[in-house]
Amino acid sequence: MFCRQACRQREYQSRLRAQEAGLSEQELVVARTELDELRDKLYVLECAVDDARRDLAEGDDAHRILGEVLAAADPLFGAPLGEHRST
């Protein structure tokens, strides 16, 4: 299932383009800039998780730490976590 009609439409268009290009289900075409952007976002999240582990071990405020990790994860989902839900 899809969270929105727009997501369903993008999936449909993606499948059509893949068929036209002769790609299998395991192959994906991604623009270099999009891949680099994703890697950057994942690196930020990785650093936030590492910082959170260290801060928790030092006894820092868990609520604040969770907020920082969620803020680092938000760009990966295109919306603040909790606002974008799949159905």
Stockholm file with secondary structure:
# STOCKHOLM 1.0

chainA/1-87         MFCRQACRQREYQSRLRAQEAGLSEQELVVARTELDELRDKLYVLECAVDDARRDLAEGDDAHRILGEVLAAADPLFGAPLGEHRST
#=GR chainA/1-87 SS CCSSHHHHHHHHHHHHHHHHHTCCTTCCCCCHHHHHHHHHHHHHHHHHHHHHHHHHHTTCCHHHHHHHHHHHHHHHHTSCTTTCCCC
#=GC SS_cons        CCSSHHHHHHHHHHHHHHHHHTCCTTCCCCCHHHHHHHHHHHHHHHHHHHHHHHHHHTTCCHHHHHHHHHHHHHHHHTSCTTTCCCC
//
